Amino acid sequence: MYKSSFFKLILGLSLLAGLELAAQRSAKEWRSFVNRFETISQPQMSANARWLSLHSSYANGVDSVWVFDSHRAKEVIGVRTAVRHERFVGKEHLVLQQGTQVELWNLRTDAHRYLQGVANLWTVEQGTHFWMGYNASGGLQTLESRSEVGDIKGTLHHVFRVLKVMEDTLYAVQYIQDTYRVVAWEAGNAKVLYTSPFPIVDMSVSEHGVQVLLYEQVPEQRALQPVFVDTKRKLTKSLADLLAVSKEAHLHLEELEAGTSYLVRMRTKVAHEQASVAQIWYGDEPNLERQFYPEDSLAYYVWEPKAAILKSIVGPAGSKFSGLHSDRWLLCSETLWEQDTLGHRPVRLSRYDWVNQQRKLIDTVYQDTYLVGKGAYLLYPMKKQWRLYEVGTGKKEVLQVEGARLQRPYASADGTAIWFGSDAGIWKYGLASKQWEQLEHSEVFQTRIVSGNRMYGGYPQGIHRYEVAADKMVWELKDSLGNRSWRYGTYGRRLTNSSGKYRDFVGLSKDTKTVVYLEEDYNQAPKLCVQTSGKAPKMLYQSNPFDTGIQLLQQERIHYTNSDGIPLQGVLYYPIGYEANRKYPMVVHIYQVQHEQTNRYPMPAFGQRNNDAFPLRLLLESGYFVYLPDIVYGDAGTGLSALDCVHWGLDALGKRLDIDWEHLGLLGHSHGGYETNFIATHSNRFAAYCSGAGNSDLVRSYFSFNDNFKRPFYYQFEDGQYEMPTSFVKDPQLYIDNSPVYHVANVQAPILLWTGQQDQNIYWEQTMEFYIALRRYGKKVLMVLYPDEKHTIYQPKASEDLTMRVLEWFGYYLKGDKSMDWIDKE
């Protein structure tokens, strides 16, 4: 049922919806306008997809959780504010924590139970129980395990520490009569894994939760004592005599083969020692990040608990190891740090025989590597192909489908096949048959798998394992405009039709009959939708229902090519309230390819939500056309290519009579800021420019050290976003030709520059340098510096100030509004 606060909120929004603000608005008016709009996010659903929730937040800080019954369309059944944690439990219950109160809500009967004084709440996704912690004396806690209806299934007293929650199990340490007990607690059943006179400070759990590695803290000793516990085989072994573990260390346990051997990784943090007088940087230092973040000390061991043998694994300096679920093989990864001109540093992969301590080179890879069949195979991209490596035999083969770009691989759960999404349908590769099978053919849609599970990933960096159950696979079709629909299973049962709108997949019910998704478009605010097999889609909630004017927003897609004949698109937004017999100024926003994101709702942003100074909705409300042309790069270099694409994009608009061609503005931030700087030095088509945090001198930037990424910045030019066709070493003139600062004499229109002085991505002095150059040449320039901001502007006052200045700058030069005193002083 609705709360009274909910009615007040709706009433307030309805009153505000009637306000009509003047074309040139003050900061207070814009703030009032923007504060009306909500953002919806973090959708959740119950296992049967009947009950759903999402977060609703406003720019003024109001945040609430809204709850829905999918059987009752367009009706909110409840609203909660100040929620710390919420989760569906069982089929029809929702548990929420607000401060120290936990509410258990039976959504079917609308019955409520309230539990007070709760310090902590632990839940698991689509679980049937939850745990709560109450503070007790002596710094301990009392834990309760409760069923989905709130009945106490068990109580755990004297809890010293909760170590981990993994699937349906909570691991905790009790302290009873000077003894520490590690327990694994599933619902109401608490199983004692280990007892010790010493505190247990941490643990690592194997993938299936059967084996654990505990760390005891012995008083007056710096070392931790590791203890191995196999809950299935009732085996407990101390490693204290075999392995010294410092307090700064962390151990990770990985099962290698059927519970008989394990890979133990010990990572020890190394403190950064500040130089007392001076730092020394050597010219042959392969990894400059170490000047700031010393590399952790890593040690690897194979642990055979039955024989109580701990075998040290030794590889080349800096090498990392991961398991392949084999009783013999490990994967050895060596990052080639010296190749720092590449965006992704190459990694040398080797098969390591830990029995004989021998390595065999597999390949040098430049992107992520995937484990297939728990490590029986490795799969990695190489030169627009996929290469499959069989670990046991060392054999390699190339996987490719003519005319298809294969995406991230998912192994079947039984390890017999690999599934790929692509731009030409879903493909299956049989590891035994070595044959391809096409599940869905499409030359229109990009297809990708969305229901797979990440079974392993993140360490060593770039090593992953994804699995999918083919008969329960959900896959997505996306067209060139970003519109999405979904299919299910190997037969491709249709879950939704393509709507021509942008959609985000939320989830599928356990019976696979109901799909939940968010939907939006450039002229439609986001809404929460549900569709059951054989039935029409049902809207459960429409955000910002008062925003009816957005339905009249017009958008046009412009198709053109650049001078190299590459097909591109531009997206033209019409002013809100557009009248065909009028002429409007136009603001052009640039970055790279933008057309794929233009079926998104233009949320009004002012302040923190507009941290990159592109207030699209506010510009449309202010009576501007807004144009987003695509930009790609070619042999001429980044700046000249951007200039070429923008000019061709403008030409593609023709000689429209509703655009005021004498009053065009160009706007960009970061990489778009650099492009704006460059185009300002080469174009005569714009009446004003606004550039934020952009590069000015590519030569200086190329040879700079990027404090954000802690590496030389030349990788961004040779193998990163700038896509320069060659290095400065080989063609210095190319970089000079594409540097705005060397052509500043050609600037013909006023330019507003802005940046944060804490920016460590594009160093703020690049903006200062461009300002000084423009000033020296007597050009019309204003620079706005934010002393406490970084690459984007997040502090509310600063971001509001920036948004207003952008709007006023274009109002001054594109609309002739000369009331801006801060511009007049220029």
N, C-alpha and C positions, 0 to 999 in steps of 0.2 A: 504494500500500500504506500501511497505517497506520504512523505513527511511535510509538515507545514513549511519548513525551510525550502523545500522543493517548489511549493506553490509560489512562495515569495520570489524565488529566483526567476521562475518563468514569467511572473507578472512584471518584474523589473526589466527583463529582456524585451517583453512586448512593448513596454513604454519607451524603452530606448530605441526600439526598431522604428518608431515613428519620427525620430529626429532627422532633420535634413540639415546637413552642415554646409557652410559656405564653401565655395571652390578653393579659396586660399584659407587654410585652416591653421589655427595655432597649435602649439604642442599640447595644450590642455584638451583641445577639441579632438586631436588625433588620438590622444591617450584614452579619452572617453569612448571614442569610436572603436578602437582596437580591443578595449577591455570587454566589449560585448561578446567577443568571439571565443568559442571554446575549441580546444584541441582534444581529440579522443585518441587513446593509445592503450597499450598493454591489455589487449583483449584476452580473456580466458573463457574456457568452456568446461562443463561437466563431461563425464565420460560418455553420456548418452546424448550430449549436445542439446539437451532441453534448456539448461540454465547457462546463462552467459553473464559476464561482467566486463566492464572496461573503465578506464580512468578518464575523467573529464577534468581538464585544467584550463585555467584562464591566465592571461598575462599579468593580472593583478595578484596572482598567487593563490587564488581559490582552487583547491584540488579535491576531487571527490571520486568515489567509486559508485558506478551505476549498475544495477542488477536487472536482468531481463528474463522473462519466460518466453521461449521461442514459440510456444503455443498461443501467445497473446501478442499480436503484432502491434507495434507503435505504442507500447505501454511500458513504462519503467515501473517495476514492482518495488523498488527501494533505492535509496541513496544513503551513502555513508561518507562522512568527511574525516579527515585526519587519520586515515587508515595506514598503519605501518606495514601490514601484511595481510593478504587474503588468498584463499585457496579453496577450490571445490573439493569436498570430501565425499566419497561414495557417490551415489546416484542423485541425491537431492539435497545435500547440505552444503552450506558455505560457512567457513570459519574465518573470522576477521579479528585482527588485533588493533585496537585504538588505545594508545597509551598503555596502561596496565590492565585494560579490560579486554577480554576475549568474548566475542559473541559467536554462538553456534546457532545458525539460522536454518530451520527446516523450510526449504523453499516451497515444498508442496503444500504443507499445512499452514505456513506462515507462523509457526511457533518459534520462540526465541529462548535461548538460555544464555545467561550472562555470568561470566566467571571473572572475579576481581583479583587484583594483586598479582597478575601474571607478569613475570619479568621477561620471559622468552617464549616464543612459539616456533615449533618446527613442523613442517609439513613436507609431503612428497607429491609430485605431480600425479593426479588421478589416483591417489591413495585412498585407503579405506579407514585410516586412523591418523591421529596426530599426537604430538607431545607438547606438554607445557611445563615451564619451569618457574618455581616460586622461590624467592630468596629465603634462606633459612639462616640460622645462627652460624657464626664462625666462618662466614664467607662461602658456605656451602649452599646447595640448592636442593629442593625436593622436586622431582619430576613425576608427572602423571602421563600415562598413556591412555588416550580416550578413543572410543569408537566413533564412527561417523555420527551417531546419535548423541554423543557426549557422555556415554557411560564410561566409568573408570575401568579400564582393563588391567591396569597395574600401576603400582607406585614405586618409585625408586628414591630412597632417602639418602642423605649424606653424599650428594653428588659434588665431587671436587671439580670436574671439568667435563664438558661435552666435547668429544674429539672430532666426530664426523657424523654426518647423516648421509647414508648411501642406499639408494632405492628404498626398501621398506625397513631398514635397520638403522637404529641410532646407537652409536658407540660412545660410552661414557665411562668415567672413572669415579668410583666411590671411595670415600675415606671413612673406614669403620675400625675403631679400636686400633689405631696406629697402623692399619693395613690398607693399602690401595688395591682396589679390585677393578679390573677392566671388564665391562659387560657389553654384550651385544644384545640390544633390546628390539625385538620385533613385536609390534603390537603390545600385548601384555606379557610376553614371555622374555624374561631377562636371563641370558646365559652368561655365566662367569667364564671368561676366557683366560684370565691370568690374575694372580695375586702377587703382591710385592710389598716389602716394607718401605719402598722408595716411591716418590711421586712419578707418575707416568705423564710425560709432558707432551707427547705427540705420537702419531702412528701413521703407517702407510698400509693400505688395503689392496690386495690383488684385484684383478678385473672382476672376478666373480664373487668377491667378498668372502672367500673361504680361508685365505691365508692373510695374516696380519703381521706387521713388524712394529714392535712397540719400543719406546725409548724411556728408560728409567733414568731419573736424575739422582745420583748418589751424592749425598751431602759432602761438601769439602773436596769434591772432585770436579775438574773442569769437563771431564769426558762424560758423555751419556752412554748408558749400557743398552745395546740393542738386544731385543728378545724376539725370536720367531715363534709364532703360534699357528699351527695348522689345525683348524677347527674340525675338519673332516676326518683327518687321520689321528686326532687326539695327540698331536705331537707338539711339544714345547722345547725349544732349544735356545740357550743363551749364546750370543755371539761376542760376549764381553771379552773373552780371552783371544778372540780372533780379529776384532775390529774396534779401534778406538774412534769414538764419535765425539767431536767437540760440540759445545753448546751452540756454536754458530752453524752447525751442519744440519742438513735435512736428508733423510733417507727415503728412497722410493723403491718399491718392490714390484717386480714385473714377472709374471709367470712365463717360463720358457717352454716347458714340455710336461704336460700331464701331471703337474704337481710334484715332479721329482727334482726339478732344478729351477732356480730363480735368478734373475738379473737384479742386483742391488746397485743402485746409483747413489753415491754420496756427494752432495753438493755443499760446499762450504763457502760462506760469504767471506770475501776478502775486503777488509776495510781500505778505503781510499786514503792514502797518506799524502797530506798536503806538503808541498815543498816548502822548506823553511826560508829559502832565499830565491831559488829560481827553478823553473821546470826545464827539462831538456827533452827536446823533440828530435829524434833521429830521422834522417832522410830515408832510411830503409825500414822504418816502422810499418809493419803491414796493417795494423789495426789501430787507428788513431782514437777510437772510442775508449781504449784502455787508459788514455790520459785522464779520462773523467770517471769511467766506470771500470775498475779493475775486474778482469774476468774471474768469475768464480772458480774455485778449485774443484775439479771433478775427479772422482775415483770410481772405478767400476769393479764389481766382483760377481762371480757366479757362485751361488750358495746352493749346496746339496745337503739339505737338512738331515736326510736319513744317515748319511755318512759323516755329518758334521764337518764338511769340508767347505772352506771359503777360498775360492781361487781368484787371484787378482788378474784383471784384464788390462793389458798394457798395449796402447797403440801410439801412433804419432802424436806429437805435442798438439794439444787442443782438440783432439778427436773425441767424438761422442758416439755412444753405442745405444742401440735399441734392440729389443728382442724380436725374434721371428717365430716364436712358438716352436722352436726346434731344440732338440737335445744336443745340437752341435753348432748351429750357425747363429751369428749376430750380425747386425748391420752396423757398419762403421761409417761415420760421416765426418768429413774434414772440410771446414769452410776455408776457401782460398781468399783470405782477407786482402792480400796484396792487389787483387783485381777490383779496386774500389771505384773504377770508372763505370761499373755496371750497377744498375738499380738493384738487381737481385744478385748478390755475390754467389759465384758458382760453388758447388759442393761436390767434393770427390767422394763417391760411394764405393765401399768395398765390402765384400763378403768376408766375415771374420770367423775362422774356425777356432773356437775357444778351447777345444780339446787339444789341438796341436799348436795353437797360438800362431796361426798363419793367416795372411790377408791375400785376397785376390780382387783386383780392381774390377768394378762393374762398369762405371761410367762417371763422367763429370756432368752434373745436371745443373740447370739454371732456373728451374722452377720446382714446385712441390713434387714430392714422391709419395706414392700411395701403396699401401700394403694390401695384398689380395689373398684371400684364403688364410687370414691370420698370419701371413708372412711367407706362405709357400711361393708367392710371386711378388715381384715389385713392378710397378707401372709408373712411368714418368714421361712427360712431354719432351720432345726433342725435334726441332726444325719442323714444326707444324704437324708432327706425327706423334704417336704414342709408342713407346718401346716397352715390351714385356720381357721381364727377366725371370727365369725359373731358378729359384735359389738352390735347389738340390743339385741340378745338373749344370748350372751356369749357362744355359742356352738363352739366346735372345731372339726375339722376333719383332717385327714392326707391325703395329696395328693401325690401320687407316681405312677409311671408307671414302671412295672417290666422290668428291663433291660435297662432303660433309665435314664440318668442324666439330670434332667430338669434344664434349665438355667433361667436367669432373666425373671420374669413374666411381661406381658403386658395385662392390662385390655382392653376389648372392650370399645369403646366410649360410648355405652349405659349401661355399667356396668353389662352385663348379662353373660359374659364369660371371661375366662383367657386364654391367649395364651403363650406357652412356646416353645423356641427352645430347642434342646437336641442333644445327640449323636445318636439318633435313630429317627430323623425326627421332624416335627412340630406337637405340640399337643394342642388341645383345650379342656378346662374343662368348662362344662355348670354349672353355679351356681344354676340354678333351677332344671335341670335334674340330676345333680351330676354324669354325664356320661362323659367319655373321648372319643374324636374323633381324629383320626390321620389324619393329612393333607398330610404329606409326609413321606414315610417310607424310611429309609436309614440306612444301617449298615456300610457304608463306609464314609459318610460325617458327620461332625459336622454341625448342622443347628442353625442359630440364626436370630432374627428379627432385621433389620437395619433401618426400616422406622418409628419406633414409636416416640412419642413425650414425653419428660419429662415434665409433668404437674406440678410437685411439687418435691422438693428435696433439701437436704442440711441442713435443720434445722427442728427439732433437727437433729444432725448428724446421718446419717444412716436411715432416714425416707424418702421414695421416692414414687412417683406415676408416672407410665408410662402408656400411652394409645396408642392404635393402631386401625385404621379403618381396619377391616378385609378384606374388599373388595379392599382396596388400599395398603395392606401390602406387603412390599418388604422383602424377606428373603434370607439369604445367605447360600450356601453350601460350606464347606471347607474340603478338604481331609487331610490326615495325613502329607502331605508335605506343607500344608498351601495354596494350590491352591484353588481359589474361583470362584464361579459362582452365579447367582442370579435368583430368581423366583418372580412372582408377583401374588397377590390375593389368594383367598381361593382355586382356581383351580390350582395354581402353574404354571401359564403361564411362559414359559422359556424366560428370558430376555437375557441371554448369555449362551454360552456353556462353559464347563470347558476347559481351554487351557493348563493346565499343568504349568501355570505360576502364579506368585503372583499378586494379583489385590487388588486395593483399590476402593471402591464404592464412586463415587462423587455425583451422583444424577440421578433422573428420571424426564423426562419432565412431564408437567401437563397432557398431553394426554396419558401418560404411554407408549408411543410407542418407546421412545428413552432413552437409558441408557448411562451414561458417566462414565468412569472409568480410573484409571491409571494402567498400567501393566508393570511388570519387571520380570527379572529372573537372575540367577547367571551369565548367559552369554548374558544378554540383558539389556541395559540401559533403565531406565523408559521412557514410552511413554504415551501420552494422546490419549485415544481411545473413539469412539462413535459407538453404534450399534443401528440401528432402526429395529423394528420388521419386520421379513421376509427378512432382508438384511444381507449381510456379514458385519463383523466388519470393521470399517474404522479407520486407524491411522491418527490423526490430527497433532501430533508432536512427534518426536523422539529426546530425549535429547542425547547429546554427539554423534552425528552421525559419527564423525571421529574415534570413538573407535571401529573400526572394528575387532581389535585383540581379543577383549573380546568374540567374537562369537566362537573363537577356544578354549576358556577355557574349560577344562574338569573337571567334578566333579563326584565323585562316592560315593554312599551310602553303608555303611558297616553295616551289621546287626550282632548283637552278643548279648550275655546275660552276666550278671555279675555272681558272684559265688552263688547268691541266685536264679538264673534262671530267672531274670527279663529281658524281651526283651528290648534292647537298640539299638540306631543307632549312627554311627559315620559318619561324612561327610568329605571326602577327596578331597581337591582342588589340582589339578595338577599345576605345575609351568607354567606360561605363556611362550609359546615357547617350550613346553615339547617335548623331543625326547626320544623315547622308549629305545634306546641303551645307554642312559646316566644314571648316578646315581646322585640323588639329596638329599641334607639334608632336614630334615623335622622339622617344628615348630608345636608343639601341643598347642592349646589354650583351656583352660578349664574354666568352670563356673558351670552350672548345665545342664539342657536339652537344647541343642543348635540346634538340627536338624530342628526345625520348622521355623527357621529364615534364613535358608541357600538357599532359592530360591530368595534372594534379591541381587540386583546388588552390586558388591563390589566397591563402590565409593572410588576412591583414596582419602586418608585423610592424611593431613600433617598439623601440627599446631592445631588450635582450633577444627577442625573437627575430630581430633584424640586425644581426651582428656583422653582416658583410655589406651593408649599405645598398642593398638592392630591394627597395620597398615596392615590389611589383604591384600589389593591390592598391597601395596608396597612390602610385602614379596613375593607375587606371581610374581611380576615383577622382583624381585631380585633372582629368581631361587630356591625357596623353595616349597616343598610340605607343605600344611597347613592342619592339621587334627583337627577336632572338635568332640571329643567323648562325648556322653551323660554321665551325672553323676546323680545317685540317691542315697539316703541314707537309711541305714538299721540299724540293732541293734548294729553293731560294732561302730557306731558313724560317724560323718561327715568326718573326715580326712581319717580314715581307709576305709570307703566306697568309697571315691573319689579315693584313691589309687587302690582299687580293680577294679573299673570301668575303670580307665585309663589303667591298665595293661591288662584287658580283651579286651579293645578296641584296644590296640596295637597288641595283639595276633591275633585278627580277621583280621589284615592286612596280615597275613601269612609272608612268607619269600620272600617278593617282592625284585627283583633284582634292581629295579629302585630307591629304597629308601636306602640311606646311613645310615644304622642302627647304625653306630658308631658316627653319628653326628645328634642326636635328641635334640631339645630344647623344654622347657616347659615354657608356658607364661600364666599369669593370673593377674587380677586386682580385688581388693576388696575381695569378697568372693572367686573368683578365685585366688587371691593373697594368701589367707590363704591356699587354697588347694595346690597351688604350693609350699608354704613353707613346708607343711606337706609331700608332695610327695618327696621333696628334701631330707628329713630326713629318707626316707624309701625305695627309689628306686635306682637302679644302671643302669637304662636304658637311662639316659639323660646325654648329654655332657655339658649342660649349662641351667641355669634357669633365668627367669626374673619375679620378683614378685612386684606388686604395691599395696600399701595401704592395706595390708592383716594382719590379726591377727596372733599372734605368740603364745600367752599364753591364752588358753581358760579359765583358772581359773581366771586370772586377768581380762579378758574381761567380764566374767560372772558376776563378782562382781563390775564392773565399772558402772559409770553413763554416759549415752550417751548424750553428749551435743547437738547432732543434733536433737534427738527426745525428749530430756528432760525427760528421764525416765531410770530406771535401765535396764542394757543391758541383764539381764538374760532372758527376754521374748523372745529374738531372738534365744536362745538355746532351751527353753522349748516349745515354740509355734510359732517359726518364721523360718527364713531361714536355720538355722543349723539343725533343725529337730532331735535334740538329743533325744534318746529314753526315757530318764529320766532326772531328775534334778541333779545338783551337790550335793544337800543335800542328795539324796538317793544313789548316786554312784559317789563319788569323783574320783575314779580311772579311770572311763570312760573318764573324762575330761582331766586328766593327759595323758592318753594314746593317746588322739587325739590332744594334744598340740605340735606343732613343736618344741618349745624351749627346751622341755625336752628330745628331741632325736637328738639334733643338732650334737652330736658327730658322727652320722652316715652319715652326708652329704659327698658326694663323687665327686661333680662337682661344679664349680664356680657358684655363684649366684649374680645377680644384683638386688638390692632393691631400690625402689623409693617411695616417698610419699610427700604430701604437709604438711607443718608444721602448717597450719590452719585447718587441717582435724579434724572435730568434729564428724565424723561418726565412723570411725575406728581410734582411737587416734594415732597420728603419733609416739608416743613413743613405740607402739607395733613393728613398723619397727625398731626403734632404739634398742629395746631390742633384737630382733633377730640378728641384726648386731653385737651387743656387744657379744652375745653368740658365733656367728660364728667366730668373731675375737679372742675371748678367746680360742677357740679350734683350732685356726690356720688354719681355712678354707679360701678358696679363695672367697672373698666377696668385693663388691663395693656398697656403698649406695649413692644415689643422693637425696638431700633434696631441696625442693622448698619452700623458706620461706614464700611467699605470696600466695601459692596455697592451695586448700582444697582437698576434696576426689578425685576429678578429676582435671586435669590441663587445665585451660582455657586461661590463658594469652598467646598470640601468640608466644612470644619469648620462654616462658617456655615449651609450648607444642611442638614447633619445636625442642627444645633442647632434650626433652624426646624422641620424635620419632627417632631422629638421633641416640641417645644413644642405643635404643633398636635394631635398624638395625645394628649398628656397633658392639654391643655386640655379636649378633648372627653371624655376619660376621667374627668376630675374632675367636670364638670358634667352629663354625659349618663349616666355609669355609676356615679357615686358613689365613684370611687377617690380618696380624700383623701390619698394618699401623696406628692403633689407639693409639696415644700417651697417651691419658687419661686412657686407659686400661693397657698399658705397665707400668705405674707408680705404679700399684697395688703391 
